[in-house]
Amino acid sequence: MAGDDSLYRGAEKRIEWFTALVGAVAAIATAARWGWGAGIGLALGAALSWLNFRWLKQGVGALVKVSTAQTGSDNPRVPRSVYLKFFGRFGLLLLVVYVILSRSILPAAAVLAGLFALVAAVLLEMVTELARGTHDKPD
């Protein structure tokens, strides 16, 4: 079971790196093709996507740790920081997207495209795992 945990931790780290890499490459390509405003918008969307994944991972990890540590407890307690990271990521995304859409600061399409950097990173991780042959094999 410990091997499974290290496999998942490695995949999570690679997804974080792939998200940053995809965001940076796409932002540079976008800036070269459609201008610096679109490039910054895409980079901002990718950064939000990365932060969303990171906070989600930390929030779920903290919930798992708290739940296993307090097994059998009559009154389990979850730290407020866990709630803040878990639900605050939605508020942050909504706030940034609202400001961009309402103020027309950056191209909305570029920011929204940047939010998909995480999807591209997960797909890259899937291809990496398949190429390495580390996926689960039937017995």
N, C-alpha and C positions, 0 to 999 in steps of 0.2 A: 504493500500500500504506500510505503514511503516513496517508491519509485514513481508511482502515479502522481503524487504531490509535486515532486520535482519536475515531472513532465509538464504539469499544468502551470507551475510557476515560470518555467522556461517559456512556455507558449505565451503567457501573459506579458512577460518582459519583451518578447519579440513583437507582440501586437502593439505595445506602446512604441517601440522603436520604428516599426513599420508605419504606424500612424504619423509619426513625426517626419519620417522620410518621404512618404507619399505626399503629405501636406507641403513640405518644402519644395520638392520637385515640381509638383503641380502649381504651386504659387509662382515659382520662377518661370515656368512655361507660360502660365496665364499672364504674368506681367509682361513677358516678351511679346505676347500676341495681342493682348487687349489693354495694356497699360498698367501703371502701378496701382491704380485704385482697385482694379479687379484682382490683381495679385495680392494686395494687402487683405482684401475681403476674403479671398480663398484661404490665405494663411490664418486669418482670424477664425474662420469656420473650422479649419483643421485643428487649431489650438483648442477651441471649445470642445471639439470631438475628443481630443486627447484627454483634456481635463475631465470631461464627463466620464470617460472610461476609467480613468484613474480613481475618481471619487466613488464611482460605483463599485469598483474592485475593493477599495478600502472599506466602504460601508458594509458590503456583504461579508468581507473578511472579519470585520469587527463584530458583526452580528453573530457569525458562526462562533467566534472565540468567546463572546459573552454567553451565548446559549450553552456551549459545552462546559464552560467554567461554572455556570450556575445551575447545572443539572440537579434536580431535586430541591431546588430552592423554592420557598413559598412565594417570595416576592422578587423575581428577577429584575435587575436594573440595567437599562441600556443608557450609556453616556449620551448627553445631548449632542456632542460633536458627531456622533454616528448619525443621528437624525439630520443634523445640519448638512453633512456631506451627502447623505442619501437623497434628501429632498431638496437641498439647496441647489443641486446641479440643475434641476428643472427650472427653478427661479432664475438662475444665472443665464441659462440658455434663452428663456423667454424674454428676459430683460434686454439682452444684447440684440436678439433678433427684432424685438419691438423698436428699439432705438434706431437700428439700421433701417428698418422699413419706414418708420414714421419720419425720420429726419433725412433720409436719402444720403447718408454719409458715404456709404460704400455700395457697390452694386449688390443687390439682394441675391441675385442668382449666384454670384461668386461665393458669398458667405454660405448659402445653402449647399452649394457644391462642396465646399470645404468640410461641411459636416459629414459628408460621406467618406472622408478619409479613413475613418474607422472601419467602414464596410470593406474598403479596398485592402486595409491592413489585415482584416480577418481572412479575406480571400487569399492573400499572400501567405499567411500562416498555414492555411489549409493546404495550399500547394507545396509549401515547404515540408510539412509533415508527411504528405503523400510521397514526395520525392525522397525523403529520408527513410521512409518505411517504418515510421514510429507509430503509425495508427494501430488500433487494436486489431489483432488477427484472430479469427475464429479458431477454437480448439479442435 
